[in-house]
Amino acid sequence: MLKLLDRLIDSLTMYRLLLYYLIGLLLAAMILGQFGHLPYKPLNILLTSLVLLAACWVTNKAFALIFKAPTNHESSLITALILSLIISPTGSGISFLLAVSGLAMASKYLLTINRKHLFNPAAIAVTLTALGPQQSASWWVGTAAMLPYVLVGGVLMVRKVRRWPMVGSFLGSAIVANALYTLLSGGSLIPSSKALVLSSALCFLSFVMLTEPLTSPTTSRKQVWYGLLVGVLFPPQAHLLSLYSTPERALTLGNLFAYMISPKTKLFPVLRQKSKIATDSAEFVFDPKEKFAYEPGQYMEWTLPHKGTDARGNRRYFTLASSPTEPDIRLGIKFYPKGSSYKQAMLAMTAETPIVAGQIAGDFVLPKDAGQKLAFIAGGIGITPFRSMIKYLIDRDEKRDIVMLYSARASTDLAYQEIFEESRRKLGLKTIYTLTSENANLPNKYCRSGYITADLIKTEIPDYQERMFYLSGTHAMVAAMQETLTSLGVHYSRVKVDFFPGYPESLVGFRQAVIAAQINIFAGLRDCRDPDWPTPLIVHI
């Protein structure tokens, strides 16, 4: 069952999954309203939603034209659907719906620092209307009737983005804080706790709005602190003087905290060069146009507006293959047959093609302790974070005890070999290449035939129990490798996994990965090559 769920959610981007989730909640609400389980008529829910969708879409389009910024229609639609679920379908006039839509979209362009918006658009919009015209959100989605649907979709969302620690810290702190506030005020604990869980925005806020990547911290430890803070502020008993807490106020204060501990970056890089680096893989080199800070191994969200956008949307997360010591941004990207519209648009990119990069994030970085022994294991284009780390070490002339196992189908599928061989000469880093094709040519003494197995790890990394393991590849391949390490007695706390939310594997790539996991291999790249992919892909812009 879990494999089927993973296959479903991995075929969609995080944003597209959220879009479908919100639409599903509105459809469930209309059905419940029709049968009297909610005090709202289906027609009122539908009309309110349509007004908010149209208003947010038009307003976002207008602001994008004014600020000459690339539009992202998914973003405006998601905000409109959230507003539809927290603003009462009855008693809200057209003028209020237009005002809250305008405020939500305006916040993305006006309430910004370094061109990154600070607040969740829906939350800040209803916060401002409550303080101004004093018409606030009712959070009607937070009812016992809607809770099962919120939970089912919410679990899928959090499984997709893998932010369970943040959600868990929020839910735990909110429940504990509510209990303390209740006891201190002399209230009854059981009814108060029941109301918090069954009849409040607790679950909807945690699954949908708290987890928004653009306004939450970028590393797991900071995300936990963020969840704790918003949870403490969430219960309605929390107040400052006469100003009592509401879900939107708790979240907007949390957004400010998130920015202070995790500043955001937004770039408009220009493509400088694209070149083939391996079979079916290309490197894209961008001029960032301004300096920005990141750690080797981190990723960014890339928005590429293009015509004919398919169900996987116009946003992707890519690990930076470049090092902070380099002036350019480098991306190493795998292309599949019948790839997404996004990948096709990337192949067609020129220097004039607008693209937006933001949201630097990720915990897949080098440990602070330079004496910690490391083992890198990569499959295919999962090599990109290791290229970033190793190039960083070369440029800083920083020696670390690292052994890397890099698996691919054939020698032509290996990317960035020149960097790894340079690190062998200059820093003494050991890299072993494993080629999985039966007829693969072994070009040098550092190549092995076959897959990465427990025996290979014991042979090439005899002190593996002393090392921290870093794994990078498709989800199924990494899962298979985790099982192998567990069988070797490597504790899970000594294994780090490269993960970036919302990335949809192509169905072809996913099927190959499932096969790879079943036979406990790491590089399931067989039969994924595209014979029509151009060989001489070297373009200087």
RALINUR-V386305 format. One line per field, one symbol per residue. ss: DSSP state (2 for helix, 1 for strand, 0 for the rest). psi: psi as a letter, one per 30 degrees, with the letter a starting at -180 (. if undefined). Layout:
ss = ???
psi = ???
This chain:
ss = 0222222222000222222222222222222222000000022222222222222222222222222000002222222222222200000002222222222222222201100110002222222222200000000000022222222222222222200222222222222222222222000022222222220002222222200022200002222222222222220000110011002222222222222220000110011111111100111111100000000000111110000000000011111000000001111111000000222222200000000111111000000000000111111222222222222222200000011111110022200022222222222001111110000000000011100002222222000222011111002222222222222000022211100000000022222222222200000000000000000001110
psi = eeeeeeeeffflleeeeeeeeeeeeeeeeeeeeeggfkhkkeeeeeeeeeeeeeeeeeeeeeeeeeghkkkjeeeeeeeeeeefffkkfkgjleeeeeeeeeeeeefffeilkhgkkelkeeeeefeeeeecfhjlkfhffileefeeeeeeeeeeeeeefhheeeeeeeeeeeeeeeeeeeefgglkeeeeeeeeefhlgeeeeeeeeegkefgllfleeeeeeeeeeeeefekffkljcgjlkleeeeeeeeeeeeeefiklkklilkkekklkflkgklkkkkjfflklklkkflllkkkjkllhkafgagklkkkkflkffkflkkkkkkklkhlleeeeeefgkaffkkkkkaiklkgilklejffkklkkkkkbfgfefeeeeeeeeeffhjkljkkkkjklelfffklgeeeeeefeeefgkkkkkkkfkegkkjflfgklkaljleeeeeefifhffflkkkkkaleeeeeeeeeeeeffgkkffgkkkkkklgjjkleeeeeeeeeeeeghlfiigkggkjfgkkehijkk.
